[in-house]
């Protein structure tokens, strides 16, 4: 209780300056189910890809701010979405996977690969969604077309990290850009 009160006291001048009801506006803050408040004035996703030559599989993880993801899915499916406490976790997983795979495409050596949804987990104010793609013999080029959450905020920034044989490369795209190419 004291921790929540301290957060409010620290943020009170900011909240008053921004307008106390401005939870989705340019303030970039939201109230969490536990009553806590967090700030994120930037709208960022992080997508990490790693190729495992031993089992010829590409693993992918997407990190998305949970409140932004919930709002995007609510708009997409016209339904109540609660990632922290889902009524139907299987349905939520299908919706998250469908959204991500329709807004993120991966090409390996010029060929689009299927992304198999593995599941998700919550880490503080972010949601990690996991995918894999087996049967990849070698990776010379990786093309990523990433428009995650562009339909939510035009200020969205999508970071991408790709690791192949220990070589890690990174890129970012901002609206309206969607494409990054990595060569190994």
C-alpha positions in Angstrom: 0.0 0.0 0.0 2.8 2.4 0.9 4.5 1.6 -2.4 1.4 2.5 -4.4 0.9 5.7 -2.4 4.5 6.7 -3.0 4.1 6.2 -6.8 1.0 8.4 -6.8 2.8 11.1 -4.8 5.8 11.1 -7.0 3.7 11.2 -10.2 1.0 13.6 -8.9 2.6 16.8 -10.4 3.1 15.0 -13.7 -0.5 13.7 -13.7 -1.9 17.1 -12.8 0.1 18.7 -15.6 -1.1 16.1 -18.1 -4.7 15.9 -17.0 -5.6 13.3 -14.5 -7.9 11.4 -17.0 -5.3 11.3 -19.8 -4.3 7.6 -19.5 -4.0 7.0 -23.3 -2.8 10.4 -24.4 0.6 12.0 -24.8 1.4 11.3 -21.1 2.3 7.7 -21.8 1.3 6.3 -18.5 -1.2 3.7 -17.3 -2.6 2.0 -14.2 -1.8 -1.7 -13.8 -4.1 -4.3 -12.3 -2.1 -4.2 -9.0 -2.8 -0.5 -8.7 0.8 0.5 -9.8 1.5 3.1 -12.4 4.2 3.1 -15.0 5.4 5.5 -17.6 6.4 4.7 -21.1 6.5 7.8 -23.2 7.7 5.8 -26.1 5.9 3.1 -28.1 8.3 0.3 -28.7 8.3 -3.3 -29.6 11.4 -5.6 -29.6 11.6 -8.6 -31.9 14.5 -11.0 -31.3 15.4 -13.8 -33.8 18.0 -16.4 -33.2 19.0 -19.2 -35.5 20.1 -22.5 -34.0 22.1 -24.4 -36.6 22.2 -27.5 -34.4 18.5 -28.2 -34.7 18.0 -26.0 -37.9 15.4 -23.8 -36.2 14.7 -20.1 -36.0 13.4 -18.9 -32.6 11.6 -15.6 -32.4 10.4 -13.6 -29.4 8.4 -10.4 -29.5 8.3 -8.0 -26.5 5.3 -5.6 -26.5 4.0 -3.3 -23.8 1.0 -5.1 -22.4 -1.4 -2.2 -22.3 -0.6 -1.2 -25.9 -1.0 -4.8 -27.0 -4.4 -5.1 -25.2 -5.6 -1.9 -26.7 -4.5 -3.0 -30.2 -6.2 -6.4 -29.8 -9.4 -4.7 -28.5 -9.6 -2.6 -31.6 -8.7 -5.6 -33.8 -11.3 -8.0 -32.4 -13.9 -5.6 -30.9 -13.7 -7.6 -27.7 -12.6 -7.2 -24.1 -9.0 -8.2 -23.8 -7.2 -8.8 -20.5 -3.8 -10.3 -20.9 -3.1 -10.3 -17.2 -6.3 -12.2 -16.3 -7.6 -13.8 -19.5 -11.0 -15.5 -19.4 -9.9 -17.9 -22.1 -6.1 -18.2 -22.3 -6.2 -20.4 -25.5 -8.4 -17.9 -27.4 -6.2 -15.0 -26.2 -3.1 -16.9 -27.5 -4.7 -17.5 -30.9 -5.6 -13.8 -31.1 -2.1 -12.7 -30.2 -0.5 -15.1 -32.6 -2.9 -14.1 -35.4 -2.2 -10.4 -34.9 1.6 -10.9 -34.8 1.8 -13.2 -37.8 -0.4 -10.8 -39.8 1.8 -7.8 -38.9 5.2 -9.4 -39.0 6.7 -11.4 -41.8 10.1 -13.1 -41.9 11.9 -14.1 -45.1 15.0 -16.4 -44.8 17.1 -16.4 -47.9 14.3 -14.7 -49.8 11.6 -17.3 -48.8 8.8 -16.5 -46.3 8.9 -18.9 -43.3 5.9 -20.0 -41.2 5.9 -18.9 -37.6 4.6 -21.5 -35.1 3.2 -19.9 -32.0 4.6 -21.4 -28.8 3.0 -19.3 -26.1 3.4 -16.1 -24.1 4.5 -14.8 -20.7 4.2 -11.5 -18.9 7.3 -9.7 -17.6 6.4 -6.7 -15.6 4.6 -4.3 -18.0 5.5 -6.2 -21.1 4.2 -9.4 -22.8 6.6 -11.8 -24.6 5.2 -13.9 -27.4 7.3 -16.8 -28.6 7.4 -18.5 -32.0 9.6 -21.0 -33.8 10.3 -22.0 -37.4 11.9 -25.4 -37.9 13.6 -26.9 -41.0 15.9 -24.0 -41.9 19.2 -25.3 -43.3 21.3 -22.1 -43.4 20.7 -18.4 -43.0 22.4 -16.0 -45.4 19.8 -13.2 -45.4 16.9 -12.3 -43.1 14.2 -9.8 -44.3 11.8 -8.6 -41.7 8.6 -6.8 -42.5 7.4 -5.4 -39.2 4.3 -3.2 -38.7 3.5 -4.3 -35.2 1.2 -1.8 -33.4 1.3 0.7 -36.3 -2.5 0.6 -36.2 -2.3 1.6 -32.5 0.2 4.5 -32.6 1.9 6.2 -35.5 4.8 7.0 -33.1 5.5 3.3 -32.9 9.1 2.2 -33.0 9.9 -1.5 -33.8 13.4 -2.7 -32.8 14.7 -6.0 -34.3 17.7 -8.1 -33.2 18.9 -11.0 -35.3 21.5 -13.5 -34.2 23.0 -16.0 -36.6 26.1 -18.1 -35.7 27.0 -15.7 -32.9 26.8 -12.7 -35.1 24.2 -10.2 -33.8 22.8 -7.4 -35.9 20.1 -4.9 -35.0 17.8 -2.4 -36.8 14.7 -0.4 -36.2 11.8 0.8 -38.2 9.4 3.7 -37.5 6.0 4.4 -39.1 5.6 4.1 -42.1 8.8 2.1 -42.7 8.3 -1.7 -42.3 11.4 -3.4 -43.8 14.8 -4.3 -42.5 17.3 -6.6 -44.2 20.2 -8.4 -42.5 23.0 -10.2 -44.3 25.2 -12.9 -42.7 
